[in-house]
Amino acid sequence: MDILKKIETLLSARAHAVLPRRGRRSILDQQEAEILAEIRQALGDVETKERELAQRIKI
């Protein structure tokens, strides 16, 4: 489960490192935020499924 957090951190850092800092926001900034939110949601879903599978294996 820690690996998912590491992947999320790396993706976030990579996305922010590529884009220059600007004072104003653009449509690309909004799209980036939406994509990062989708990635976080997907990682959360995967983590939930892993927990469910781990519980099934334990039983």
N, C-alpha and C positions, 0 to 999 in steps of 0.2 A: 504494500500500500504506500510506502514511502517513495517508491519509484515513481508513482503517479504525481506526487507533489514535486519531485525533482524535475520531471518532464514539463510540468506546468510552469515551473519557475524558469527553466531554460527557454521554453517557447516565448514566454513573456519578455524575458531579458533580450532575446534575439529580436523580437519584433520592435522593441523600443530602441535597441542599439542601431538599427538600420535607419530609422526615421530621424531626421534632424529635429531639434527642439524649436518650436515656433510659438509665438505669442497668441496666434489665433488658430481656431480649429477649422478643419475642412471636412468635407464629406468623406474623405479617406480616413480621417481620424475616427469618425463615427463608424465606418465599416470595420476598421481594425478593432474597435471596442466590441462590436457585435460578434466578430469572428472569435475573439478571445473569450467572450462569454459563452459561445457555443462550444469551444474547446473545453472550457472549465466544466460545463454541464456534461459533456461527453465523458470526461475523465471521472466525474462524480458518478455517472451511471455505471462505468466500468468498475469502479471501486465498490459500489453497491452490489453488483453482480458477483464480484469476487467474494465479498462477505457472505452472500447467500450460498454460493458454492462451497465455501469453507464450512459453513454450518451444516450443509447436507453431507459433506464428507465426514464430519465429526459424528454424525448420528449413526 
